[in-house]
């Protein structure tokens, strides 16, 4: 059982590393469990590296923590086993539940701090810099922000909705993430092509912030609810 193995390894080695493969629009991610428990250092998390690279990086950083090196936020590190320089940012509390399932279980759902490792592109630029390679945005969302926008896609990405939603404030009850990767946020009251409207993803999320719950809806899937206060029910198309 994974949970028992986590407890055993954390007790004997000091930390455990979880790797979650890429799925739908979410890149692979990897994180530690036990650094805060054993060394009072925030847990470490990284997006977008393959499992071997991620485990190597996190293990080396965890060994440094065990040797009493305290990493610092906003400091550039370029002597670690990664292909580029990195910085650390704090992960916002509201983002922890999306990614840290096993860590939440380990800490009995009590608060624990965690930092995200942000890696630079091949030119040495970070995501907050103008020259950053825009093709890499989907590889590592920054979890220190965006509690009002959880999607990995760019905020200005075009998505479909209906005039009933935009002009008459009908509730969004039906969401499609079709096999081409396009999003449709629908009210379920019309299938008339003349009623469809193209808007930005950020605009539709601002219209209904509860849509953030579908940020990880896989390509080729749909979600339905009977009212905005009800939970989404997910199914394959």
N, C-alpha and C positions, 0 to 999 in steps of 0.2 A: 504494500500500500504506500502511495506516494507520501502521505502525511507522516507515517512512521519513519520512512527513510529520511525525510527532512529533519525530523527531531533527532534522529541518530547522528546524522552528518553534522548538524549544527553543534551538537554536544561534543563530538569528537574532533572536528576540524575547525569549527568556529563559524562557518558559513556554508550555505547551500546555494547552488546556482540553478535557476529555472530558465529554460529556453522555450519560447512559444513560436512555432513556425508561422510564416506569413499566411494570412487568410483574407480573402475578399480584398478590401481596400486597405487593410491594416498590414504594415510590414512586420517582419519577424522582430521580436523583442526578447531581451534577456535581462534578468535582474537577480540580485542577491537576496538571501534571507539569512539573518543572523548577525550582520555587522552592528546593528543597533543593539541587539540583545546582548552580545558579548563584548562589544568595544565602544558602545555609545557613539558610534559613527553612523550617519544616515546610510540607509540602503542605497545601492547603486543600480542604475537602470540604463539600458541603451537600446535604441532602435536601429534596424537596418543592417546589422552585421550578420554574416553567416555564423552558424553555431560555434564553429571552431575558433574564429576570430573573437567572438563575443566572450566565450568562456575564458580564453587566454587573457584578454584584457581585464575582465572582472576579477579573475584569480590573482593576477599580478597586483591589481589595486588593493584587493582584500589582504594580500600578504603584506603590503605596505602599511595598511591600517593596523594589522596585527603587530607590526613592528613599531607602532605608535606614531606613524606619519598621519597627520590629519590633513586631508585634502581641503582645499578652500574654494569657495564659490568665485566665479568670474576671473579665475586665474588660468592662464594658458599653460597647458602641459604638452610637451612635445617629446618627452623621453619615455613614453609608455609604449607597450607593444600594440600599436595601432598604425595604420598606414598614414596617418595625418595627425595634426595637433587637435587637442580637445579642450573643452571647457565644461564646467559643471553649473547647472542651474537647479534651483529647488523645484520639486514637483508640487503643484498646487493640490491642496487637500481634496478638492472635488474631482480630480483626475485619478486618484489612487484606486477607487473602486473599479475603474474600467480595466485595469491591467494587473493589479497585485492580488489576485485571488488567493493563491497559496500563502502569501505573506500576511494577508488579512487574517486568514485562518490561524497562522502561527502565532500572531500577536493577539489572538482572541478578539479581533476587531477593534482593539484599542489603537489610538493614534501612534504612528511611528513616522519619523522623517525620512524622506528619500530624495535623492538627487539624480537628475538625468545627465548622462554624458552626451554632450553635443559635439559631433565630429565635424571638422572643416572639410570643404570640398578639395579637389585636387589642386586648386590655386591657393589653398590656405584660408579661404573665406568662410565665415560662419553664416548661418541663416539670417541673422539680423543685419548683415552687411549687404550693401547694394549690389556688389559684384558676385554674390553667391550664385552658384549654378542652379537656376530655377528648376531644372529637371529633377533635382534631388528633394524638392519640397515634400513629396509624398513619402520619401524614405525615412524621414524623422520629423514628426510633428513635435512642437515644443510644448511640453506639458506644464510649464510654469504659467500658462495663460489660457485664454480661450474657453473660459467656463460657459460662455454664451455661444460658442461655436466649436463643436466637438469633431466635426467631419475632417477627414484627411485631405479631401480635395480642396483646391483653391477656392476662396470665398466667392470670387467672381465667375465661377463656373456656371454655365447656363443649365437650367433645369426647367421642367415643364410643370405647369399647374393650370388652373382654369380661371376664367373671368369671374366665376361665382366665388372663388376663394379671394381673388384680388380685389374685386369691385364690391362684393356683397358680404365679405367676411364669413363665407361658409366655412365650417370646420374641415380640416384635412383628416380624412378617415381611412384613406387608402394610399399606400406608397409602393411604387414599383422601382426596383433597381434591376433594369432589364439586362439581357445577355450581352448587349453592346456596352454596358456600363453606364447608361444614361439613367437619370432619376426622373420620376414623375410623382408629384405630390398632389393628390386628387381628392375631391370632395365626395365622389361617388354618385353625383346627381346627373352627370352628363357624359356622353361619349361623342358628342358633336365636335368634329375637328375645328369648327369655327370658334368654339369656346376655349380652346387651348391657348395658353399664354407662356411665353418664354421669359423667365426672370432669373436673377442670380441666386445661387445657393444660399448666400448669406442673407439675402432679402427674405427668402421663404423661412429660414430659421428664425429670423427676427420676428416674422409674423407669428410663428408658433415655436417657442423655444423647446417645447416637449419633443420636437422632431430630433433633437440631439440624441435621444435614446436609440435612434436607428443609424447612428454613425457607422456601425459595424455590420449593417445589413448586407449579406453577401450579394455579389453579382448573380443574377438569375433567381432572385427571391422577391417576395412581396410581404407587406405587413398590413394588417387590418385592425381596426378597432371600431366599436359602435358609438363611442362618444369620446370627447377629448379628455375626459377624466378617467377613462378605462385604459387598461394595459394593451399594448400591441400584441397581436398574435401573428407569428411569422410562419411562412410556408414557402416552399419552392414554387416557381412559376410553372 
